[in-house]
Amino acid sequence: MGLCVDIIAGVYLAVLGGCDIRWRKVPLHLLLAGGICTAMGIILLWNKGEYEWWWTITGVLPGVVLMVLSLLTGQVGGADGIVVFQMGAIYGLYYTVSWMWVSMLFAAGVSIVLVILGKVNRKTRMPYLAFLALSFFFMRLGGRL
């Protein structure tokens, strides 16, 4: 994946993470813009001969799981699943699961600190997309993956 795609994805995640922190929801027009960019990214990869259909099919599975959990339990934000779906379509299963794992570690660390400081309780909902953006910057743009 090229640096340009990484920068666009990083800016997209940062904007969504900011919306998630500020308003606890993500505007639909930003999710639609991300969907259009995802489709354009797949077309670009296909034109360059770098597209594999199984890459997208397996990559979107974590997003599908999050969307199903959102519908069934209401404990996961719907936008979280959509964004993970979009990222998985471009980057594939390995990178998507890696970012999700690291983002959950970041979220757990911040949550522990906030609970110890008495700022939140264990039932407080955290803005997941901000942690996903942080893990993306840390791992992808930081040269880890």
C-alpha positions in Angstrom: 0.0 0.0 0.0 1.4 3.4 -0.9 2.2 6.2 1.5 -0.6 8.4 -0.1 -3.2 5.8 0.8 -1.8 5.6 4.3 -2.0 9.3 4.7 -5.6 9.5 3.4 -6.6 6.7 5.7 -4.8 8.3 8.7 -6.5 11.7 8.1 -9.9 9.9 7.7 -9.4 8.0 11.0 -8.2 11.1 12.8 -11.3 13.1 11.8 -13.6 10.2 12.7 -11.8 9.8 16.0 -12.2 13.5 16.8 -15.9 13.3 16.0 -16.3 10.2 18.1 -14.6 12.0 21.1 -16.4 15.3 20.7 -20.0 14.2 19.8 -20.0 10.4 20.6 -21.2 9.8 17.1 -19.9 10.0 13.6 -21.7 11.9 10.8 -23.1 9.8 8.1 -21.7 11.9 5.3 -18.1 11.1 6.6 -18.9 7.4 6.6 -20.2 7.7 3.0 -17.1 9.6 1.9 -15.0 6.8 3.5 -17.0 4.2 1.6 -16.5 6.1 -1.7 -12.7 6.3 -1.0 -12.6 2.6 -0.1 -14.3 1.7 -3.4 -11.9 4.0 -5.3 -8.9 2.4 -3.4 -10.1 -1.1 -4.5 -10.4 0.1 -8.1 -7.0 1.6 -7.9 -5.4 -1.6 -6.6 -7.3 -3.6 -9.2 -6.0 -1.3 -12.0 -2.4 -1.7 -10.7 -2.8 -5.5 -10.7 -2.4 -5.6 -6.9 -6.0 -6.6 -6.0 -6.9 -10.0 -4.7 -10.5 -10.7 -4.0 -9.8 -12.9 -1.0 -7.9 -10.0 0.6 -11.0 -7.9 0.7 -13.4 -10.7 1.6 -11.2 -11.8 4.6 -10.4 -8.2 5.5 -14.0 -7.1 6.0 -14.8 -9.9 8.4 -13.8 -8.0 11.6 -16.0 -5.1 10.5 -18.9 -7.5 9.8 -18.5 -9.0 13.3 -18.5 -5.5 14.9 -21.6 -4.5 12.9 -23.4 -7.7 14.0 -22.4 -7.1 17.6 -23.7 -3.5 17.3 -27.1 -4.7 16.0 -27.4 -7.5 18.6 -26.1 -5.9 21.7 -25.9 -2.2 21.2 -22.6 -2.2 23.2 -20.6 -1.4 20.1 -21.0 1.7 17.9 -22.3 1.1 14.4 -19.8 3.5 13.0 -17.0 1.4 14.5 -18.0 -1.6 12.5 -18.4 0.4 9.3 -14.9 2.0 9.6 -13.3 -1.3 10.5 -15.1 -2.8 7.4 -13.7 0.0 5.2 -10.2 -0.4 6.5 -10.3 -4.2 6.2 -11.4 -3.9 2.5 -8.2 -2.0 1.7 -5.7 -3.4 4.1 -6.8 -7.0 4.6 -7.3 -9.2 7.6 -3.8 -9.2 9.1 -3.5 -5.4 9.4 -7.0 -4.8 10.5 -6.9 -7.3 13.3 -3.5 -6.0 14.3 -4.8 -2.4 14.5 -7.9 -3.6 16.4 -5.7 -5.5 18.9 -3.4 -2.6 19.6 -6.3 -0.1 19.7 -7.9 -2.2 22.4 -4.7 -2.3 24.4 -4.5 1.5 24.1 -8.2 1.8 25.2 -7.6 -0.5 28.1 -4.6 1.4 29.3 -6.4 4.8 29.1 -9.5 3.3 30.8 -7.5 1.9 33.7 -5.8 5.3 34.2 -9.2 7.1 34.0 -10.8 4.7 36.5 -7.9 5.1 38.9 -8.2 8.9 38.7 -11.9 8.7 39.3 -12.8 10.4 36.0 -14.9 7.5 34.7 -16.5 4.3 36.1 -16.2 0.9 34.5 -19.6 1.3 32.7 -18.5 4.5 30.8 -18.4 4.1 27.1 -15.1 5.0 25.4 -14.8 6.5 21.8 -13.2 3.5 20.0 -12.4 5.2 16.7 -9.9 7.5 18.5 -8.0 4.5 19.7 -8.2 2.9 16.3 -6.7 6.1 14.7 -4.0 6.1 17.4 -3.0 2.4 16.6 -3.1 3.1 12.9 -0.6 6.0 13.3 1.5 4.1 15.7 1.8 0.9 13.6 1.3 1.9 10.0 2.7 5.4 9.7 5.3 4.7 12.4 6.8 2.0 10.2 5.7 -1.0 12.3 3.5 -2.7 9.7 
